[in-house]
Amino acid sequence: MTSDSLWKEILEYGRWAPSPHNIQSWRFRIEDATTVTLLYDPERLLPDTDPSGRFCMVGFGILLELLSIAASPHGLKVVASYEFEDTYLDPKKVGLQPLARLRLVQRDEAEKESFDRQLILDRRTSRLPYDDRPVAAPVLAKLSAVAASYGHLLEFSSDPKDVAWIVRLNAETMFFDMSEPLSRNEVGSWIRYSRAEARRKADGLAAYAMNFPGWLMGLFVKHNWLFRIPGVYQFTRAVYIASMRGTRTVAWISGPFAVHEDWENTGRMMARLWLTMTSHGVYLHPFGSVITNGKAHKLMVDHFSDSAQKRQHDLWMLVRLGHSDLPPKAWRMTLDQLLVD
Ligand SMILES: Cc1cc2nc3c(=O)[nH]c(=O)nc-3n(C[C@H](O)[C@H](O)[C@H](O)COP(=O)(O)O)c2cc1C
């Protein structure tokens, strides 16, 4: 193997890492056979909807964990060290910025990887209807155990009333957030309305992956006032809620989520939660608006106040979980596009 080829093999898995709005802010510079510099593109962050960069950093945490899993068949892991000025992602910087040095290091016996790296390629977000089956209790127990091993608490409900309440809260919050120009413009800039645009840019939220007609999404983003007309709003919200029919399980996660290290750790956990789901044929669909919108967040916390006593940290993630048809694959940039000289 040449000095580049092992890294290229590993990074080929990493490029399938999920990121908020599929922004793929990462870039890689291969230094030598064991070292890569991980960089970020400040133009591919979300300064208006994720001002601290915490969710973008969760994406980097996921990437780091997936790279390490991808290296495991070679008896290796990927270790990240933050040796540069920035440990926080800064959207005000100009040009690509170094974030961390990644090194390939030998794994010892106790660090044997349990995941098959094929799961990285099979993992997807599913915004399709689910098939009316709640997620099986042993799978939920496994997911809770993964979260607990990272110091997080994963709670869930398969009570139809809770599920319907959360699906509706998410829909109302998403519509409210999109009526605000700041959020709408930032999210709108990442929406890819046609299949051709999604393929050409190879990033962003493709309407087909969102399971929403591109033309309706275009109207929603570019002529949002239309959706404040009574009747039009109710109709579109009903279409959106119907797109999630068959959902029988929702889950939410709380844990340390204040500083850079927390966000990376959270991302690493999320990678392992997601692959656990993939290995059991379970899909997830995050409901980010409920977490980031202050009013919806409080409603959510108050609604589940019974279990709030066990909760030592704030919620940072809410998802619906279930089984669906194979969701469409969201495009990714090619490795050549992600590699920097
Ligand atoms: C930290 C994080 C937060 C996300 N939040 C949302 C969300 O609020 N709503 C949503 O529909 N998808 C959300 N996603 C899913 C991404 O949009 C998705 O991973 C990306 O578009 C790539 O698609 P894939 O997961 O099918 O590969 C989130 C992903 C990550 C990593």
Ligand as a Chemical Component Dictionary entry (heavy atoms), coordinates in Angstrom:
data_LIG
# 
_chem_comp.id                   LIG 
_chem_comp.type                 NON-POLYMER 
_chem_comp.pdbx_formal_charge   0 
_chem_comp.three_letter_code    LIG 
# 
loop_
_chem_comp_atom.comp_id 
_chem_comp_atom.atom_id 
_chem_comp_atom.alt_atom_id 
_chem_comp_atom.type_symbol 
_chem_comp_atom.charge 
_chem_comp_atom.model_Cartn_x 
_chem_comp_atom.model_Cartn_y 
_chem_comp_atom.model_Cartn_z 
_chem_comp_atom.pdbx_ordinal 
LIG C1  C1  C 0 -26.158 16.616 14.463 1  
LIG C2  C2  C 0 -27.199 16.325 13.419 2  
LIG C3  C3  C 0 -28.444 16.937 13.503 3  
LIG C4  C4  C 0 -29.418 16.671 12.536 4  
LIG N1  N1  N 0 -30.659 17.270 12.645 5  
LIG C5  C5  C 0 -31.632 17.002 11.734 6  
LIG C6  C6  C 0 -32.934 17.571 11.859 7  
LIG O1  O1  O 0 -33.208 18.350 12.772 8  
LIG N2  N2  N 0 -33.878 17.223 10.949 9  
LIG C7  C7  C 0 -33.610 16.368 9.917  10 
LIG O2  O2  O 0 -34.504 16.078 9.115  11 
LIG N3  N3  N 0 -32.365 15.802 9.771  12 
LIG C8  C8  C 0 -31.392 16.102 10.647 13 
LIG N4  N4  N 0 -30.145 15.503 10.536 14 
LIG C9  C9  C 0 -29.904 14.536 9.464  15 
LIG C10 C10 C 0 -29.069 15.123 8.331  16 
LIG O3  O3  O 0 -29.819 16.069 7.587  17 
LIG C11 C11 C 0 -28.602 13.968 7.451  18 
LIG O4  O4  O 0 -27.731 13.171 8.198  19 
LIG C12 C12 C 0 -27.886 14.419 6.190  20 
LIG O5  O5  O 0 -28.790 15.135 5.370  21 
LIG C13 C13 C 0 -27.291 13.249 5.401  22 
LIG O6  O6  O 0 -28.262 12.278 5.125  23 
LIG P1  P1  P 0 -28.087 10.749 5.586  24 
LIG O7  O7  O 0 -28.115 10.731 7.100  25 
LIG O8  O8  O 0 -29.281 10.037 5.018  26 
LIG O9  O9  O 0 -26.792 10.248 5.062  27 
LIG C14 C14 C 0 -29.142 15.775 11.481 28 
LIG C15 C15 C 0 -27.875 15.176 11.407 29 
LIG C16 C16 C 0 -26.921 15.440 12.351 30 
LIG C17 C17 C 0 -25.579 14.780 12.238 31 
# 
loop_
_chem_comp_bond.comp_id 
_chem_comp_bond.atom_id_1 
_chem_comp_bond.atom_id_2 
_chem_comp_bond.value_order 
_chem_comp_bond.pdbx_ordinal 
LIG C1  C2  SING 1  
LIG C2  C3  SING 2  
LIG C2  C16 DOUB 3  
LIG C3  C4  DOUB 4  
LIG C4  N1  SING 5  
LIG C4  C14 SING 6  
LIG N1  C5  DOUB 7  
LIG C5  C6  SING 8  
LIG C5  C8  SING 9  
LIG C6  O1  DOUB 10 
LIG C6  N2  SING 11 
LIG N2  C7  SING 12 
LIG C7  O2  DOUB 13 
LIG C7  N3  SING 14 
LIG N3  C8  DOUB 15 
LIG C8  N4  SING 16 
LIG N4  C9  SING 17 
LIG N4  C14 SING 18 
LIG C9  C10 SING 19 
LIG C10 O3  SING 20 
LIG C10 C11 SING 21 
LIG C11 O4  SING 22 
LIG C11 C12 SING 23 
LIG C12 O5  SING 24 
LIG C12 C13 SING 25 
LIG C13 O6  SING 26 
LIG O6  P1  SING 27 
LIG P1  O7  DOUB 28 
LIG P1  O8  SING 29 
LIG P1  O9  SING 30 
LIG C14 C15 DOUB 31 
LIG C15 C16 SING 32 
LIG C16 C17 SING 33 
# 
